[in-house]
Amino acid sequence: MNTITPEKLNKYFAITKEALDKAEKALDSSRLEQARDFLNMASHYFSDAHYFAQKEDLVNAFACLNYAHGWLDAGARIQLFKVHDSRLFTVDD
């Protein structure tokens, strides 16, 4: 499928929001500055995705969601976020 539909976008908004919420509660206390930086980047891209969605620019909204989730995955992989959820992150359970 090569179309970004509102339904697909809403699905990825929900997944990324769930991952953001989980990461926010699982910051590595020994590297808080770095963990907050990664979370901040993800949050800003998530916010940008909402902005583009409101403008009905689904392509850029989807791109921002992918960047947001990329920051979350990167933070999880280097254990800035102490998460164990392979459904939401690229980590082992």
PERA-V981589 format. One record per pair of residues at least 24 apart in sequence whose ideal C-beta (glycine too) atoms are under 10 Angstrom apart, sorted by the first residue. I is the first residue (numbers start at 1). J is the second residue. Records with the same first field share a line. If there is no record, write none. Layout:
# PERA-V981589
I->J + J
This chain:
# PERA-V981589
3->58
4->57 + 58 + 59 + 60 + 61 + 62 + 63 + 65
5->58
6->53 + 56 + 58 + 61
8->58 + 62
9->49 + 52 + 53 + 58 + 59 + 61 + 62 + 65
10->53
11->65
12->49 + 61 + 62 + 65 + 66 + 68 + 69
13->46 + 49 + 50 + 53 + 61 + 62 + 65 + 68
15->65 + 69 + 87 + 88
16->42 + 45 + 46 + 49 + 64 + 65 + 66 + 67 + 68 + 69 + 72 + 88
17->46 + 65 + 68
18->85 + 87 + 88
19->46 + 68 + 69 + 71 + 72 + 73 + 75 + 76 + 81 + 83 + 85 + 87 + 88 + 89
20->46 + 68 + 69 + 71 + 72 + 88
21->88
22->72 + 76 + 81 + 83 + 84 + 85 + 88 + 89
23->71 + 72 + 73 + 75 + 76 + 80 + 81 + 82 + 83 + 85 + 88 + 89
24->72 + 81
25->81 + 82 + 83
26->75 + 76 + 79 + 80 + 81 + 82 + 83 + 84 + 85 + 89
27->75 + 80 + 81 + 82
28->75 + 78 + 79 + 80 + 81 + 82
29->82
30->79 + 80
31->75 + 78 + 79 + 80
32->80
33->80
34->75 + 78 + 80
35->75 + 78 + 79 + 80 + 81 + 82
36->80
37->71 + 75 + 80
38->71 + 72 + 73 + 74 + 75 + 76 + 78 + 80 + 81
39->71 + 72 + 75 + 80 + 81
40->71
41->67 + 68 + 70 + 71 + 72 + 74 + 75
42->67 + 68 + 69 + 70 + 71 + 72 + 73 + 74 + 75 + 81
43->68 + 71 + 72
44->68 + 71
45->69 + 70 + 71 + 72
46->71 + 72
